[in-house]
Amino acid sequence: MKLPVLPPVSPMLAKLERDLPTGDLLYEPKWDGFRCIVFRDGDEIELGSRNERPFNRYFPELVEALRAALPPRVALDGEIVIATERGLDFDLLQMRIHPAASRVAKLAQEMPSSFVAFDLLAEGDDDLRERPLRERRQRLEKALRKVEQPIHLTPATTDPDTAQRWFEEFEGAGLDGVIAKPLAGTYRENERLWQKVKHLRTADCVVAGFRVHKDGDGVGSLLLGLYDDDGTLHHVGVASSFAAPMRKQLAKELQPYRKNALEGHPWREWADAQAQAEGGRMPGAPSRWNAKKDMRWEPLRIELVAEVAYEHLQGDRFRHNARFQRWRPDRDPPSCTYEQLETPVPAELAEVFGVG
């Protein structure tokens, strides 16, 4: 491969903002997928992940599609996503990272992926990283003017009102915010010079257990649950990232609720595979992504309710770790149901993808 920009490349990043910034900016939807930098030199294609590892073996259908759609010599920054009629599905995307080639091939047929491009790092013999985004975007639009599914050019606008509408409407299609990029900015690897605005909401959840912090001192995370319409308590995620004093304080506060906690606990049989199939999502199973990670947990009597902040709902669970806000002694655990969660009306994926 002989390109002016060669792998590995660390992608440019964004810092979190709570309000939509204004100025000489380009706004784009924030895609919820796998960040990927694509390199093409003739028949050679390499898909580089955010941690600079190749994605080729996990997304063989994209390799062929990109080879057919892209100019002969380019480097693109973008996102790999899986689109369904319900919107983008990150769970399906995670299933593609599988060690068995036969399994990958089967999933590639059943749930094909797409690539959404949003930056052009190189074209021909030109290294474009020191060029302003305004020029890079123009060249990207020209380079991808004829692409079709499963390759897409991300929608972009300089109008903050349009960006605000995207922020409000596109979440239902699986996007989790808006990215703002200086039009005069160059491409700076691994630097947080873009800005991202993400959704932030709160929910009252049952605290059904906890995990001890990795250093053995205090609470590392709270295990959160919500009830469905049938009265099943589902594990929806964890609240974590506590400072050291808070970890110790939580340990003291939770101590009285540990006595006889397994008596009648809805997650008592979490280790039983059949119980997982018949019940709901339960904590405690080995981590799929880190087999050495300690997933042991301590049960608590089903009496505590906590208000937590979350950014994005993926299916019936929190996409990222939630953040503890406060205890809610005024709430009864059975009142903590899925009904309290905001469910945005899905946007048409055709609009998100800018096609048809």
N, C-alpha and C positions, 0 to 999 in steps of 0.2 A: 504494500500500500504506500503510495507516494502522493500525499496531500500536504498542503501548507500547514494544516492543523491535524496532528496525529493523535490517536489514542495512547494513553488514557487522558481524558480531560475532566476536571472537576467542574460540575455545572455552577453557574452563577446562582445565588440564593437570594431570599427575601427576608426582611425583618417584619415582625408583626406590628400592625397598627390597628387601633380600634375605630378610627374614623377614616373615611375615604379621603385621601389627599387630593389636592388640586394643583394645577400648574401646567408646565409643558411636559405632559405625561401621556403615555400610551397605556390604555387599560385593556386587560384581557381576563376572561374567566379563569379561575384557579381550578385546574383539573385535578381530580382525585384518582391518581394512578401511579405508575412507576416512572420516575424521571429517567429519560434515556437520551443519550447523544448518539446519533446515527452517522456513521462514516461510510461513504461509498467512493470507491475508486474502480471504475469499470465493473467487473463482475464481483469484486470483493465488497462485502458488506459486513460491518461490525456494529453491533448494538451495545453501547457502553452504559452500564447502570450508574446510579449516583455514587456508589462506592467503587466505581471504576472496574467492575467485573463484567464480563460479557454476558449478554442476554440471548445470544443467538440460539442456543439449544432449547430455550424455553418458549420461543416465539418463532418457530420455523416459517409459519405462514406470513409473518411480517417481513422476513428476510426476502422472500420471493416477491412480495408486493412492492417493497421499496426498490428492489432491483429493477422492476418494470416501470416504476413511476418517477424516480428521481433523475435529475441530470447526471451525467456520467461521473462527475467528480465534485462531491459536496460533503460538508459536515453540518448537520442540523441538530438543534436542541429541541426537545419536545417531551411528550408524555405518552406512555403506552396505557391504553384503557380498554375495558371491555364494556360494550354498550348492550343493554337489553331493553325490552319494551318498557321496563320500569325505570330506566335511567342507567347511569354508570354503576357497575357492581364491583367493589373492591374485593369482596370475598372471593368471587370467581377469579379475579386476577391473581390473588394469592395462591389459589389452587394450581396455577400453572407452574409454580416453582416446585417441581417434583423431580426426584432423582432418576426415575425410570423413563427412558426415552419412549417406550410404548405408551405410557400414560400421558406424556406430553403430546404425542401425536394424536391420541384419541381426543384430548381436550381441545387441541387446536382445531379439530373438525367440529366438535360440539359447541364450543364457545370461542369463536375466532376473535382475535384482538384487533385493535385499531391503533394507529399512530397519529397524534395531533402535534404538528410542528408549530413552534412559536419563535424560533430564532435561527439565523443563518450565520454560521461561524466561518465557513470557507466555501468558495465556489471557484472551480477551475484552479488556477495558480494563486488566487487572491485569499490572503488571510484577512478576514473581515472583523476580527475581534477588536481592533483599534478604531474601527469606523463607528460613527454614531448609530444608535438604534434606528433612527429615522431612515438612514440609508439601508441598513440591514433588512428592515421590514419591507422596503420597496423591492429589494432584490429577492427577498423570500417570496413575496407575492408573485413576482414574475417567474421565478423558478418553479413554483408549484401551481401555476395557473390552470393546468390541465389535470391535476390529480383527482382521483375518485376513490370512493370507499375501497379499502380500509385506511387510506391515507387522507389526512385532513389538514387544512390550514386553520389555525385558531382564529375565531372572530377577534377583532381589535377595534378600539375606538379612542378618539381623543376627547369625546364628550363625557364629562362627569355625570350628567343626568342619565345617559345610556348605561354607564357603568353601574350606577346606583340601581337601575332597573334590573340589570343582570344579577346584581348581588341579591336582590329580593326575589327574583323569579326563577333563577337557574338552579337553586339548591335542590329543587324537586327532581332534577335530572341527574343528581349525584355530584354536582360541583359544590365546593365548600368555601367559596369566596371570590375575591377579585384581586388581581395583581396589578400594581401600578409601576410603570417603568419610565425613567427619564428618557425622552426622545433624543437628547444630546449625549446620552451615556454610552460608554464603551462596554465591551463584555469583559468582566473581571472574574476570573475563575475563583470559585469558593469564597466570594465576598458577598455580604448581605447588603447590596446597594439597591435592590428593588424593594418594594413595600407590598405586603399582603394584608388584606382586610378579611377576616374570617367571622363566621357567625358565632355568637356566644349567647347561650341560653342557660336557664337553670331548671333543675328538676328535684323533687323530693323523692329520695330513694331509701329503701330498707337497707340497713347495714347488717348483713347476715354473717359476717366474719371478717377476719383480717389476716394479713401476712406480716410476719416479723421482718424488720428491716434487715438488709443483707449484712450489716455489721453486728447483728444480734441485739441491738439496743433500741427498743421502742418499736412503734408501728411503722411498717414500710408502706402499706396500702390498705385501704378499706374495700371490702368486697360488697358490691352494690347489687340490689335486686329490685325488680318491678313485677307486679302481678298482672297476669293476663285476665281475660274475661272468664276463664274457667277456674281462676283461683290458684294457678300455678305460679310460683315465684321463680322468675328467670334471672339468671346471672347476666347483667347488662354491661359490666365493666368494673373498673376500680377507680378510686380516688387516691392520688399519690403525690409525690414530690413535696413531702413535708420537711420543714427545717428541723434540725436536731431537737430544739426545745419542744416543738410541737409533737414530735414522735414520742417523747417521754410523757408529755401531758396526755396524749391519746391513750397510751398504755394504761395509765392510771384510771382514766375515765371508763375504759372498756372492761377493766378487771371485774367489776361486780356482775357483768353480763356473761361471763365465761362459765359460771357454775351451772352444771346440768344442761349445757347448751345443746348437746346432741339429742336430748330427749324430744322427740317429735320434730327435729330440725328437717326442713324440706330438702336440704342438700346432703343429708346423711349418707346416702348411697351414691355419692358422686363418682366413686371409683368403679362402680359397676356399669359396664358398657350398656347393658340392657336398660338400666335405669336412666341413662342419658338419652337413649332412644325414645323411651316412653314418657319421660318427664320433660324438662326443658334444658336449656343450656346451663351447665353446672361448672363450677370452678374446680381446679385441682388436677386436671389432666396434664400430662407432660406437655411442655411447650413444643409446638411443631417447629419453631424456628431456632430454638436453643435447647437441645436435649439436656444440657447440664444445668439449666436454670431451675432453681428450687421453687416448685409450685405448691409446696405444702401450705396449709392454711389452718387457722384456728377458728372454730365456730363460735358464734354469739347467739344468745337467745333472741328470738325475733321480736324485739321490743324497741329498737332504736331506729330513728329516721334522721337522715342528714340531707340538707340542701347542698347540691353540687352544681358547679358550672360545667357545661359541656359545649363543644363547638359544632359537632356534626353527628347526626344519627345515621348509622349504616345498617339498614335493615331494622333489627330489633335490639341493637346494642349501640353503645357509644363507640365511635370510630377511633377516638384517641382517649387517653386517660383523662378522667374528670378531675376537677379541683374542688376540694372541700371548702364550703362557705360557712356553714354553721349547723348546729344541731337544731332539730325541730321537735321539741317535746310536746308541741301542740298537735302533732299529726300522729294518727294511728297507722301502723304498718299496712293494714289492709287497704288504706286509702291511697297507697302509692302504686298507681296503676299506669299503664301505657297511655291512658286517655289524656293525662296531663301534658304529654309531649306534643309540641307543635309539629304537624305534618304538612309540609308545603305541598301545594298542588303541583304535580309534575309538569315541568316544561317539556315541550316537544323536543326530542333529541335532534330532529331535523333542524330546528332553530339553533340549538347549541352547536351542532356541527356545521352549520351554515350551508346545508345542502337541501336540495329538493323541496 
